[in-house]
Amino acid sequence: MAISKKIARRAVDRNRIKRQVRERFRCQDQQMNDVDIVVLGRQGIAARSQQQLASDISDLFKRLRAS
């Protein structure tokens, strides 16, 4: 995972994003085939609420499973 200071200024925001990604991956782990995933933060991700962030990450994992 790469969440830089440019994307999320505060360490608490960077860590919150990383925790959400790890948790969503843990929940999806059995459904994922053997894949390596690189997660890069984009502008505006730190402004998302917990629920929005969780929903966005879940949607991305669903799209990954479908392909």
Buried (B, 14 or more C-beta within 10 A) or exposed (E): EEBEEEBBEEEEBBEBBBEBBEEBBEEBEEEEEEEEEEBEBEEEBBEBEEEEBBEBBBEBBEEBEEE
